[in-house]
C-alpha cells in the first residue's frame, strides 16, 4: 500500500459495557447532624461568622472559608420566597397532583432551601406564603423525611 491510499476497512469490536460507581460515602458531621435532626422533626441551621444562619448547614462559611460549628435550632414554619409550578409531575417527584418547587426560608434562617409545596392549585402559592412541613410516617434521617410543605393554615399545631 502506498502513502495516501486508504486502508482496508477494519472490523469493529463492540461489547456491552455498564459504568458503575460502587462506593458509598458518609454524610459527615454537619449534614449528618442536620439529617438526624430531621428524623426527629427538627431543623438545625449553622451560624456564620457574620451572625447569619445557613440552612441547610455547611461546614465552611461560603464567603470566608471559616470552619462553622455553632448549631441553631430553627422554627418549623417558613416563608415561600419563590416557586416554580409543576403542572405535570413526573414519577420521580413522588407527587400525584400538580405541586410547586419552592425556595423556603425557615424561621430563624437567613438562607432559603428548595423543597416541594403541596397546594390545591397554583393560585394558592405565592411569595410570602407561610408553610409548614408534612413529615413522612417513617423517617430515615434524610431530606425526604419531609414529604412536602403545605400552607401553615392547613396544619394543626
GUMI-845605 format. One record per residue: residue in three letters; z, x, y of N, C-alpha, C, O, CB in turn; residue number from 1. Coordinates in Angstrom, 1 decimal. Each point is the difference from the previous one (the first is absolute). Glycine has a CB too. Example, Ala and Ser with C-alpha at 12.3 -4.5 7.8 and 13.67 -1.06 7.14 Angstrom:
# GUMI-845605
['ALA' [7.8 13.2 -5.7] [0.0 -0.9 1.2] [0.0 0.9 1.2] [0.7 1.0 0.0] [0.5 -2.9 -1.2] 1]
['SER' [-1.9 1.5 2.3] [0.0 0.9 1.1] [0.8 -0.8 1.1] [0.1 0.5 1.1] [-2.3 0.7 -1.7] 2]
This chain:
# GUMI-845605
['UNK' [0.0 0.8 -1.2] [0.0 -0.8 1.2] [0.0 0.9 1.2] [0.8 0.9 0.1] [0.4 -2.8 -1.3] 1]
['UNK' [-2.1 1.6 2.2] [0.0 0.8 1.2] [0.9 -0.6 1.1] [0.3 -1.2 -0.1] [-2.7 2.0 -0.5] 2]
['UNK' [2.7 0.0 1.5] [0.9 -0.4 1.1] [-0.7 -1.2 0.7] [-1.2 0.0 0.2] [2.1 2.3 0.1] 3]
['UNK' [-0.1 -3.2 0.1] [-0.5 -1.2 0.8] [-0.4 -1.1 -0.9] [-0.2 -1.1 0.5] [-0.5 2.6 1.2] 4]
['UNK' [0.6 -1.3 -3.0] [-0.4 -1.2 -0.9] [1.3 -0.7 -0.4] [1.0 0.6 -0.3] [-3.1 0.7 -0.6] 5]
['UNK' [2.0 -2.6 0.9] [1.2 -0.8 -0.4] [0.3 0.3 -1.5] [-0.9 0.1 -0.8] [0.4 -1.9 2.5] 6]
['UNK' [1.8 1.8 -2.0] [0.4 0.2 -1.4] [-0.1 -1.4 -0.8] [-0.1 -1.0 0.6] [1.6 2.9 0.1] 7]
['UNK' [-1.5 -1.8 -2.0] [-0.1 -1.2 -0.8] [1.3 -0.8 0.2] [1.0 0.5 0.3] [-2.4 0.7 -2.0] 8]
['UNK' [1.2 -2.5 1.6] [1.2 -0.9 0.2] [1.1 0.4 -1.0] [-0.3 0.3 -1.2] [-1.2 -2.2 2.0] 9]
['UNK' [2.7 1.9 -0.3] [1.2 0.3 -0.9] [0.6 -1.2 -0.4] [0.1 -1.0 0.7] [0.3 3.1 0.5] 10]
['UNK' [0.2 -2.1 -2.4] [0.7 -1.1 -0.6] [1.3 -0.1 0.8] [0.7 1.0 0.2] [-1.8 -0.8 -2.5] 11]
['UNK' [1.5 -1.4 2.6] [1.3 -0.2 0.7] [1.1 -0.4 -1.0] [-0.2 -0.8 -0.9] [-1.0 0.0 3.0] 12]
['UNK' [2.3 1.4 -1.9] [1.2 -0.3 -0.9] [0.8 -1.0 0.8] [0.5 0.3 1.1] [-0.5 2.0 -2.2] 13]
['UNK' [0.3 -3.5 0.5] [0.8 -1.0 0.6] [1.1 -0.3 -0.9] [-0.1 0.0 -1.2] [-1.9 -1.0 2.4] 14]
['UNK' [3.2 0.7 -0.5] [1.2 -0.3 -0.8] [0.9 -0.9 0.9] [0.1 0.2 1.2] [-0.2 1.9 -2.6] 15]
['UNK' [0.8 -3.0 0.7] [1.0 -0.9 0.8] [1.1 0.9 0.3] [0.4 0.9 -0.7] [-1.1 -3.0 -0.5] 16]
['UNK' [1.3 1.9 2.4] [1.1 0.8 0.5] [0.8 -0.9 0.9] [-0.5 -0.6 0.9] [-0.8 2.8 -1.1] 17]
['UNK' [2.6 -2.2 -0.1] [1.0 -0.7 0.9] [1.0 1.0 0.6] [0.7 0.7 -0.7] [-1.0 -2.8 -0.7] 18]
['UNK' [0.3 2.1 2.7] [0.9 0.9 0.7] [1.4 -0.7 0.1] [0.0 -1.2 0.5] [-1.9 2.3 0.8] 19]
['UNK' [3.0 -0.5 -1.6] [1.3 -0.6 0.1] [1.0 1.0 0.5] [-0.1 1.2 -0.3] [-0.5 -2.8 -1.5] 20]
['UNK' [1.6 1.1 2.4] [1.1 0.9 0.5] [1.3 -0.5 -0.7] [0.6 -1.0 0.4] [-1.7 1.4 1.8] 21]
['UNK' [1.4 0.3 -3.3] [1.2 -0.5 -0.8] [1.2 0.8 0.5] [0.6 0.9 -0.7] [-2.0 -1.4 -1.3] 22]
['UNK' [1.9 0.0 3.1] [1.2 0.6 0.6] [0.8 -1.2 0.7] [-0.5 -1.0 0.2] [-0.5 3.3 0.1] 23]
['UNK' [2.2 -2.0 -0.1] [0.8 -0.9 0.8] [0.8 0.8 1.0] [0.2 1.2 -0.1] [0.0 -2.9 -1.8] 24]
['UNK' [0.3 1.0 3.0] [0.7 0.7 1.0] [1.2 -0.8 0.3] [0.0 -1.2 -0.1] [-2.0 2.3 1.0] 25]
['UNK' [3.1 -0.5 -0.4] [1.2 -0.7 0.4] [-0.2 -0.5 1.4] [-0.9 0.6 0.7] [2.3 0.8 -2.3] 26]
['UNK' [-0.6 -2.3 2.0] [-0.1 -0.6 1.3] [0.6 1.0 1.0] [-0.3 0.0 1.2] [0.3 -2.3 -2.1] 27]
['UNK' [0.9 3.1 0.5] [0.8 0.9 0.9] [1.1 -0.7 0.6] [0.2 -1.2 -0.2] [-2.3 2.4 0.7] 28]
['UNK' [3.0 -0.5 0.2] [1.2 -0.5 0.5] [-0.2 -1.1 1.1] [0.9 -0.9 0.1] [0.2 3.0 -0.6] 29]
['UNK' [-2.1 -2.0 1.3] [-0.1 -1.0 1.2] [-0.6 -1.3 -0.5] [0.6 -1.0 0.1] [-0.9 3.0 1.5] 30]
['UNK' [-0.9 -1.9 -2.2] [-0.7 -1.3 -0.4] [0.8 -0.6 -1.2] [0.2 -1.2 -0.2] [-2.4 2.1 0.9] 31]
['UNK' [2.8 0.0 -1.6] [0.8 -0.5 -1.1] [1.2 -0.8 0.5] [0.3 -1.0 -0.5] [-1.0 3.0 -0.8] 32]
['UNK' [1.4 -1.5 2.4] [1.1 -0.7 0.6] [-0.4 -1.3 0.6] [0.6 -1.1 -0.2] [0.6 3.2 0.6] 33]
['UNK' [-2.3 -2.1 0.3] [-0.6 -1.2 0.6] [-0.3 -1.1 -1.1] [0.3 -1.1 0.2] [-1.3 2.5 1.7] 34]
['UNK' [0.3 -0.9 -2.9] [-0.4 -1.0 -1.1] [1.2 -0.5 -0.8] [0.0 -1.2 -0.4] [-2.2 2.3 0.3] 35]
['UNK' [3.2 -0.3 -0.1] [1.2 -0.4 -0.6] [0.7 -1.1 0.8] [0.6 -1.0 -0.5] [-0.3 3.3 -0.6] 36]
['UNK' [-0.3 -2.1 2.4] [0.6 -1.1 0.9] [-0.8 -1.3 -0.1] [0.6 -1.1 0.0] [0.2 2.9 1.6] 37]
['UNK' [-2.2 -1.7 -1.7] [-0.8 -1.2 -0.2] [0.4 -0.8 -1.2] [0.0 -1.2 0.0] [-1.9 2.4 1.2] 38]
['UNK' [2.2 -0.4 -2.3] [0.5 -0.7 -1.2] [1.2 -0.8 0.2] [0.3 -0.9 -0.8] [-1.3 2.7 -0.6] 39]
['UNK' [1.8 -1.5 2.4] [1.2 -0.7 0.3] [-0.1 -0.9 1.3] [0.9 -0.4 0.6] [0.4 2.3 -1.6] 40]
['UNK' [-2.6 -2.2 1.3] [-0.3 -0.9 1.1] [0.5 0.5 1.3] [0.5 -0.7 0.9] [-0.5 -1.2 -2.4] 41]
['UNK' [-0.2 3.3 1.7] [0.5 0.6 1.3] [-1.2 0.9 0.5] [-0.8 0.5 -0.8] [3.3 -0.6 0.1] 42]
['UNK' [-2.5 0.2 2.0] [-1.0 0.9 0.6] [0.7 1.2 0.7] [0.9 -0.3 0.8] [-2.5 -1.7 -0.4] 43]
['UNK' [1.2 3.2 -0.7] [0.6 1.2 0.6] [-1.1 0.7 0.7] [-1.1 0.3 -0.5] [2.8 -0.1 -1.3] 44]
['UNK' [-1.5 0.1 3.1] [-0.9 0.9 0.8] [0.7 1.3 0.1] [1.1 0.3 -0.5] [-2.1 -2.3 1.7] 45]
['UNK' [0.3 2.9 -0.4] [0.6 1.3 0.2] [-0.2 0.4 1.5] [-1.0 -0.3 0.6] [0.5 1.0 -3.0] 46]
['UNK' [1.6 -0.2 3.0] [0.0 0.3 1.4] [-0.7 1.3 0.3] [0.2 1.0 -0.6] [1.9 -2.2 0.9] 47]
['UNK' [-3.0 1.2 0.7] [-0.7 1.1 0.5] [0.8 0.8 1.0] [1.0 -0.5 0.5] [-3.2 -0.7 -0.9] 48]
['UNK' [1.8 2.4 0.8] [0.7 0.8 1.0] [0.1 -0.7 1.3] [0.9 0.3 0.8] [-1.6 1.7 -2.0] 49]
['UNK' [-0.3 -2.8 1.6] [0.1 -0.7 1.3] [0.8 -1.3 -0.1] [0.1 -0.7 1.0] [-2.4 1.7 -0.4] 50]
['UNK' [2.9 -1.3 -1.7] [0.8 -1.2 -0.2] [-0.7 -1.2 -0.5] [0.6 -1.0 -0.4] [0.7 1.9 2.2] 51]
['UNK' [-2.6 -0.9 -1.8] [-0.8 -1.1 -0.6] [0.2 0.0 -1.5] [0.3 1.0 -0.6] [-2.0 -0.9 2.5] 52]
['UNK' [1.4 -1.3 -2.5] [0.2 -0.1 -1.5] [-1.4 -0.3 -0.6] [-0.7 -0.9 0.4] [3.1 0.0 0.0] 53]
['UNK' [-2.7 1.6 -1.5] [-1.2 -0.1 -0.8] [0.2 -0.9 -1.2] [1.0 0.2 -0.7] [-1.8 2.0 1.5] 54]
['UNK' [-0.1 -3.1 -1.0] [0.0 -0.8 -1.3] [-1.5 -0.2 -0.3] [-0.7 -0.5 0.9] [3.0 -0.6 -0.5] 55]
['UNK' [-2.8 1.5 -1.5] [0.8 0.7 -1.1] [0.4 1.4 0.5] [-0.7 0.6 0.9] [-0.6 -1.8 -2.6] 56]
['UNK' [2.3 1.7 1.1] [0.6 1.3 0.5] [-0.9 1.2 -0.5] [-0.8 -0.1 -0.9] [3.1 -0.9 0.8] 57]
['UNK' [-2.2 2.1 0.9] [-0.7 1.2 -0.4] [1.1 1.1 0.0] [1.0 -0.1 0.6] [-3.2 -0.6 0.5] 58]
['UNK' [1.9 1.8 -1.9] [0.9 1.1 -0.1] [0.0 0.9 1.3] [1.0 0.6 0.3] [-1.3 -0.6 -2.8] 59]
['UNK' [-0.9 0.0 3.1] [-0.1 0.9 1.2] [-0.5 -0.9 1.2] [-0.8 -0.9 -0.2] [0.3 2.9 -1.2] 60]
['UNK' [1.0 -1.7 2.6] [-0.4 -0.6 1.2] [-1.5 0.2 0.2] [-0.5 1.2 0.0] [2.8 -1.0 1.0] 61]
['UNK' [-3.2 -1.2 -0.8] [-1.4 0.2 0.1] [-0.4 0.7 1.3] [-1.1 0.6 0.0] [0.8 -2.6 -1.4] 62]
['UNK' [1.1 2.1 2.4] [-0.3 0.7 1.2] [0.6 1.4 0.1] [-0.7 0.9 0.5] [0.6 -3.1 0.6] 63]
['UNK' [1.3 2.4 -1.6] [0.7 1.3 0.1] [0.0 0.8 -1.3] [0.4 1.1 0.0] [0.9 -2.1 1.8] 64]
['UNK' [-1.5 0.3 -2.9] [0.1 0.6 -1.4] [1.5 0.3 -0.3] [0.2 0.7 -1.0] [-2.5 0.3 1.3] 65]
['UNK' [3.2 -1.5 0.5] [1.4 0.2 -0.3] [0.4 -0.8 -1.3] [-0.5 -1.2 -0.2] [1.0 1.5 2.7] 66]
['UNK' [0.3 0.2 -3.3] [0.5 -0.7 -1.2] [0.9 -1.2 0.4] [0.8 0.2 0.9] [-0.9 2.0 -2.3] 67]
['UNK' [-0.1 -3.3 0.8] [0.7 -1.2 0.3] [1.0 -0.4 -1.1] [-0.4 0.2 -1.2] [-1.5 -1.0 2.7] 68]
['UNK' [3.1 0.3 -1.1] [0.9 -0.3 -1.1] [1.0 -1.2 0.4] [0.8 -0.4 -0.9] [-1.0 2.8 0.2] 69]
['UNK' [0.1 -2.9 1.9] [1.0 -1.0 0.4] [-0.6 -1.4 -0.4] [-0.9 -0.5 0.7] [1.8 2.0 1.2] 70]
['UNK' [-0.3 -2.1 -2.9] [-0.5 -1.4 -0.4] [0.5 -1.0 0.9] [1.1 0.1 0.6] [-1.1 0.7 -3.0] 71]
['UNK' [-0.8 -1.9 2.6] [0.4 -1.1 0.9] [-0.3 -1.3 -0.8] [-1.1 -0.2 -0.5] [0.5 1.5 2.6] 72]
['UNK' [1.6 -2.1 -2.2] [-0.2 -1.4 -0.6] [-0.7 -0.8 1.0] [0.3 -0.2 1.1] [1.8 0.4 -2.5] 73]
['UNK' [-3.2 -0.9 0.9] [-0.8 -0.8 0.8] [0.2 -1.5 -0.4] [0.5 -0.3 -1.0] [-2.2 2.1 1.2] 74]
['UNK' [1.4 -2.7 0.7] [0.0 -1.4 -0.3] [-1.0 -0.4 -0.9] [-1.0 0.7 -0.3] [1.9 -1.1 2.5] 75]
['UNK' [-0.8 -0.8 -2.8] [-1.0 -0.5 -1.0] [-0.9 -1.0 0.7] [-0.8 -0.6 -0.7] [2.4 1.0 -1.2] 76]
['UNK' [-1.6 -0.4 3.2] [-0.9 -0.9 0.7] [-0.9 1.0 0.9] [0.5 1.0 0.4] [1.1 -3.0 -0.4] 77]
['UNK' [-2.8 1.6 0.2] [-0.9 0.9 0.8] [-1.0 -0.9 0.8] [0.0 -1.2 -0.1] [0.2 3.0 -1.6] 78]
['UNK' [-1.0 -1.1 2.4] [-1.0 -0.6 0.9] [-1.4 0.5 -0.3] [-0.2 1.2 -0.2] [2.0 -1.4 2.0] 79]
['UNK' [-2.7 -0.8 -1.9] [-1.4 0.4 -0.2] [-0.6 0.6 1.2] [0.1 -0.6 1.1] [-0.4 -1.3 -2.8] 80]
['UNK' [-0.2 3.1 1.6] [-0.6 0.6 1.2] [-1.5 -0.1 0.0] [-0.6 0.0 1.1] [2.4 1.6 -1.1] 81]
['UNK' [-2.4 -1.8 -1.1] [-1.5 -0.2 -0.1] [-0.3 -0.4 -1.4] [0.9 0.2 -0.9] [-1.4 1.5 2.7] 82]
['UNK' [-0.7 -2.3 -2.1] [-0.3 -0.4 -1.3] [-1.5 -0.1 -0.2] [-0.8 0.1 0.9] [2.9 -1.4 -0.9] 83]
['UNK' [-2.4 1.2 -1.3] [-1.4 -0.2 -0.4] [0.0 -1.1 -1.1] [0.7 0.1 -1.0] [-1.3 2.4 1.5] 84]
['UNK' [-0.1 -3.5 -0.2] [0.0 -1.2 -0.9] [-0.9 0.3 -1.2] [-1.2 0.5 0.1] [1.6 -2.1 1.8] 85]
['UNK' [0.0 1.3 -3.1] [-0.7 0.1 -1.3] [-0.3 -1.4 -0.5] [0.8 -0.6 -0.6] [0.3 2.9 0.1] 86]
['UNK' [-2.4 -2.7 0.8] [-0.4 -1.4 -0.4] [-0.2 -0.1 -1.5] [0.3 -1.1 -0.5] [-1.4 0.9 2.8] 87]
['UNK' [0.6 1.2 -2.9] [-0.3 0.0 -1.4] [0.8 1.1 -0.7] [-0.6 1.1 -0.2] [-1.7 -2.2 0.6] 88]
['UNK' [3.5 0.9 -0.9] [0.8 1.0 -0.7] [-0.7 0.5 -1.2] [-0.7 -0.7 -0.7] [2.8 -0.2 1.6] 89]
['UNK' [-2.0 2.2 -1.2] [-0.5 0.6 -1.2] [1.1 0.1 -1.0] [1.2 -0.2 0.3] [-2.9 1.5 1.0] 90]
['UNK' [1.3 -1.1 -2.6] [1.0 0.0 -1.1] [1.1 1.0 0.3] [1.2 -0.4 -0.3] [-3.0 -0.3 -1.3] 91]
['UNK' [1.5 1.8 2.1] [1.0 1.1 0.2] [1.0 -0.4 1.1] [1.1 0.6 0.2] [-2.7 1.1 -0.9] 92]
['UNK' [1.3 -2.7 1.6] [0.9 -0.4 1.0] [1.2 -0.8 -0.5] [1.0 -0.1 0.7] [-2.9 0.0 0.8] 93]
['UNK' [1.8 -0.4 -2.8] [1.1 -0.8 -0.6] [0.3 -1.2 0.9] [1.2 -0.4 0.1] [-0.3 2.5 -1.2] 94]
['UNK' [-1.8 -2.7 1.7] [0.1 -1.2 0.8] [-1.0 -1.0 -0.4] [-1.2 0.4 -0.2] [2.1 1.0 2.2] 95]
['UNK' [-0.5 -2.6 -2.1] [-1.0 -1.1 -0.4] [-0.6 -0.6 1.2] [-1.1 -0.6 -0.1] [2.4 0.2 -2.0] 96]
['UNK' [-0.6 0.4 3.2] [-0.5 -0.7 1.2] [-0.2 1.0 1.1] [0.4 1.2 -0.1] [0.9 -3.3 -0.5] 97]
['UNK' [-2.1 1.8 1.6] [-0.2 0.9 1.2] [1.3 0.5 0.5] [1.0 -0.8 0.0] [-3.1 -0.4 0.6] 98]
['UNK' [2.1 2.4 0.0] [1.3 0.6 0.5] [-0.4 1.0 1.1] [-1.2 0.1 0.3] [2.4 -0.4 -2.5] 99]
['UNK' [-0.2 0.9 2.8] [-0.3 1.0 1.0] [0.6 1.4 -0.4] [1.1 0.0 -0.6] [-1.2 -1.8 2.4] 100]
['UNK' [-0.7 2.8 -1.6] [0.6 1.4 0.1] [0.6 0.1 1.4] [-0.8 -0.2 0.9] [-0.8 1.2 -2.7] 101]
['UNK' [2.8 -0.6 1.9] [0.6 0.1 1.3] [0.8 1.2 0.2] [0.6 0.6 -0.9] [-0.5 -3.1 1.0] 102]
['UNK' [-0.1 3.0 1.2] [0.9 1.1 0.4] [1.3 -0.7 0.4] [0.0 -0.8 0.9] [-1.9 2.4 -0.1] 103]
['UNK' [3.0 -1.3 -1.5] [1.3 -0.6 0.2] [1.0 1.0 0.5] [0.2 1.1 -0.7] [-0.7 -2.8 -1.1] 104]
['UNK' [1.1 1.5 2.9] [1.1 0.8 0.5] [1.3 -0.6 -0.3] [0.4 -1.1 0.6] [-1.9 2.0 1.2] 105]
['UNK' [2.2 -0.3 -2.7] [1.4 -0.5 -0.4] [0.9 0.1 1.1] [-0.1 1.0 0.8] [-0.3 -0.5 -3.2] 106]
['UNK' [1.4 -1.4 2.5] [1.1 0.1 1.0] [0.7 1.4 -0.2] [0.5 0.2 -1.1] [-0.3 -2.8 1.3] 107]
['UNK' [-0.1 3.3 0.9] [0.6 1.3 -0.1] [-0.9 1.2 -0.2] [0.4 1.2 0.2] [1.5 -2.4 -1.1] 108]
['UNK' [-3.2 0.9 0.6] [-1.0 1.1 -0.2] [-0.8 0.1 1.3] [-0.2 -1.0 0.7] [0.1 0.6 -3.2] 109]
['UNK' [-0.5 1.5 2.7] [-0.9 0.2 1.1] [-1.5 0.2 -0.4] [-0.9 0.1 0.9] [2.8 1.0 0.3] 110]
['UNK' [-2.1 -1.2 -2.5] [-1.4 0.1 -0.5] [-0.3 -1.1 -0.9] [0.9 -0.4 -0.8] [-0.8 2.9 1.0] 111]
['UNK' [-1.3 -3.1 -0.2] [-0.3 -1.0 -1.0] [-0.5 0.5 -1.3] [-0.4 1.2 -0.1] [-0.1 -2.7 2.0] 112]
['UNK' [0.5 0.7 -2.9] [-0.6 0.3 -1.3] [-0.9 -1.1 -0.4] [0.2 -1.2 0.4] [1.8 2.7 -1.1] 113]
['UNK' [-2.9 -1.2 -0.3] [-1.0 -1.0 -0.4] [0.6 -0.8 -1.2] [0.4 0.6 -1.0] [-2.3 0.9 1.9] 114]
['UNK' [1.8 -2.8 -0.9] [0.3 -0.8 -1.2] [-0.7 -1.4 0.2] [-0.6 -0.3 1.0] [2.9 1.5 -1.3] 115]
['UNK' [-2.2 -1.9 -0.8] [-0.6 -1.4 0.0] [0.9 -1.0 0.6] [1.2 0.1 0.0] [-2.4 0.5 -2.1] 116]
['UNK' [0.6 -1.6 2.8] [0.7 -1.1 0.5] [-0.7 -1.3 -0.5] [-1.2 -0.2 0.1] [1.9 1.5 2.0] 117]
['UNK' [0.1 -2.1 -2.7] [-0.5 -1.3 -0.5] [0.3 -1.1 1.0] [1.2 -0.2 0.4] [-0.8 0.9 -2.8] 118]
['UNK' [-1.4 -1.4 2.8] [0.1 -1.1 0.9] [-0.9 -1.1 -0.4] [-1.0 0.3 -0.7] [1.6 1.2 2.6] 119]
['UNK' [-0.4 -2.8 -1.6] [-0.8 -1.1 -0.5] [-1.5 0.2 0.4] [-0.9 -0.4 -0.7] [2.9 -1.1 0.8] 120]
['UNK' [-2.2 2.0 1.2] [-1.4 0.2 0.4] [0.0 1.0 1.2] [1.1 0.3 0.5] [-1.8 -2.6 -1.3] 121]
['UNK' [-0.5 2.8 1.1] [-0.1 1.0 1.0] [0.6 -0.3 1.4] [0.4 0.8 0.7] [-2.4 -0.1 -1.9] 122]
['UNK' [2.0 -2.0 1.5] [0.6 -0.4 1.3] [1.4 0.3 0.2] [0.5 0.0 1.1] [-2.2 -1.8 -1.1] 123]
['UNK' [2.4 2.0 -1.1] [1.5 0.3 0.0] [0.3 1.4 0.4] [1.0 0.3 0.7] [-0.7 -2.1 -2.4] 124]
['UNK' [-1.1 2.7 1.3] [0.3 1.5 0.2] [-0.5 0.4 1.4] [-1.1 -0.4 0.5] [0.9 0.8 -3.0] 125]
['UNK' [1.1 0.4 3.1] [-0.4 0.5 1.3] [1.0 1.2 0.3] [1.1 0.0 -0.5] [-2.0 -2.3 1.3] 126]
['UNK' [0.5 3.2 0.1] [1.0 1.0 0.5] [1.2 -0.7 0.6] [-0.1 -1.0 0.7] [-1.8 2.6 -0.3] 127]
['UNK' [3.1 -1.1 -0.8] [1.2 -0.6 0.5] [0.7 -0.9 -1.0] [1.1 -0.3 0.1] [-2.0 0.4 2.1] 128]
['UNK' [0.1 -0.5 -3.3] [0.6 -0.9 -1.0] [1.2 0.8 -0.7] [-0.2 1.1 -0.4] [-2.1 -2.3 0.0] 129]
['UNK' [3.4 0.5 0.3] [1.1 0.6 -0.7] [-0.1 -0.3 -1.5] [-0.3 -1.1 -0.4] [1.8 0.8 2.4] 130]
['UNK' [-1.3 1.3 -2.8] [-0.2 -0.1 -1.5] [1.2 0.6 -0.7] [0.7 0.9 0.5] [-3.2 -0.8 -0.2] 131]
['UNK' [2.7 -0.6 -1.6] [1.0 0.5 -0.9] [-0.7 0.3 -1.3] [-1.0 -0.6 -0.3] [2.9 -0.7 1.5] 132]
['UNK' [-1.3 2.2 -2.0] [-0.6 0.3 -1.3] [0.3 -1.1 -1.1] [1.0 -0.6 0.0] [-0.8 3.0 0.6] 133]
['UNK' [-1.2 -2.6 -1.5] [0.3 -0.7 -1.2] [0.0 1.1 -1.1] [-0.9 0.7 -0.2] [-0.3 -2.8 1.0] 134]
['UNK' [2.4 2.2 -1.5] [0.2 1.0 -1.0] [-0.5 -0.4 -1.3] [0.1 -1.2 -0.4] [1.9 2.0 1.7] 135]
['UNK' [-2.5 0.1 -2.1] [-0.3 -0.3 -1.4] [1.2 -0.3 -0.8] [1.1 0.5 0.3] [-3.2 0.9 -0.2] 136]
['UNK' [2.0 -2.1 -1.3] [1.1 -0.3 -0.8] [0.6 1.2 -0.7] [1.3 0.1 -0.1] [-2.3 -2.4 -0.2] 137]
['UNK' [0.2 3.2 -0.1] [0.5 1.2 -0.7] [-0.5 1.3 0.7] [-1.1 0.5 -0.2] [1.1 -1.8 -1.9] 138]
['UNK' [0.8 1.8 3.1] [-0.4 1.1 0.8] [-0.1 1.3 -0.9] [0.8 0.2 -1.0] [0.3 -1.2 3.0] 139]
['UNK' [-2.0 1.9 -1.6] [-0.3 1.2 -0.7] [0.3 1.3 0.8] [-0.1 1.1 -0.5] [-1.6 -2.3 -0.8] 140]
['UNK' [2.2 1.0 2.6] [0.2 1.1 0.9] [-1.4 0.5 0.5] [-0.3 1.2 -0.1] [2.4 -0.6 -1.2] 141]
['UNK' [-2.8 -1.5 1.9] [-1.4 0.3 0.4] [-0.3 -0.9 1.2] [0.7 -1.0 0.2] [-1.5 1.7 -2.5] 142]
['UNK' [-0.2 -0.4 3.1] [-0.4 -0.8 1.1] [-0.4 -1.4 -0.4] [0.1 -1.0 0.7] [-0.8 3.0 0.5] 143]
['UNK' [0.3 -2.1 -2.5] [-0.4 -1.3 -0.5] [1.2 -0.9 -0.4] [-0.2 -1.1 -0.5] [-1.9 2.2 -0.4] 144]
['UNK' [3.3 -0.6 1.1] [1.2 -0.8 -0.1] [0.0 -1.1 1.0] [0.6 -1.1 -0.1] [0.7 3.0 -0.8] 145]
['UNK' [-2.1 -1.7 2.0] [-0.2 -1.1 1.0] [-1.3 -0.6 -0.4] [-1.1 0.6 0.0] [2.3 0.6 1.9] 146]
['UNK' [-1.2 -2.5 -2.4] [-1.2 -0.7 -0.4] [-0.9 -0.2 1.2] [-1.2 0.1 -0.1] [2.5 -1.3 -1.7] 147]
['UNK' [-0.7 0.8 2.9] [-0.7 -0.2 1.3] [1.1 -0.3 1.0] [1.2 -0.2 -0.3] [-3.3 -0.7 -0.8] 148]
['UNK' [1.7 0.7 2.4] [0.8 -0.5 1.0] [-0.5 -1.4 0.3] [-1.1 -0.3 -0.2] [1.6 2.6 1.2] 149]
['UNK' [0.5 -3.1 -0.5] [-0.3 -1.4 0.4] [0.6 -0.2 1.4] [0.9 0.7 0.4] [-1.1 -1.5 -2.8] 150]
['UNK' [-0.2 -0.2 3.1] [0.7 -0.3 1.3] [1.5 -0.2 -0.2] [0.4 -0.6 -1.0] [-2.5 -0.5 1.8] 151]
['UNK' [2.9 1.7 0.0] [1.4 0.0 -0.1] [0.6 -1.4 0.0] [1.0 -0.2 -0.7] [-0.9 2.4 1.8] 152]
['UNK' [-0.8 -3.1 -0.5] [0.5 -1.4 0.0] [-0.1 -0.7 -1.4] [0.6 -1.0 -0.2] [-1.3 0.9 2.6] 153]
['UNK' [-0.1 0.7 -3.3] [-0.2 -0.6 -1.3] [1.1 0.5 -1.0] [0.1 -0.6 -1.1] [-2.5 0.4 1.6] 154]
['UNK' [3.1 1.2 -0.2] [1.0 0.6 -0.9] [1.4 -0.4 0.3] [0.5 0.1 1.1] [-2.0 1.9 -1.4] 155]
['UNK' [2.2 -2.5 -0.7] [1.4 -0.4 0.2] [0.8 1.3 -0.1] [-0.1 0.8 -0.9] [-0.2 -3.1 -0.1] 156]
['UNK' [1.1 2.5 2.0] [0.9 1.2 0.1] [1.3 -0.2 -0.7] [0.8 0.9 -0.1] [-1.9 -0.3 2.2] 157]
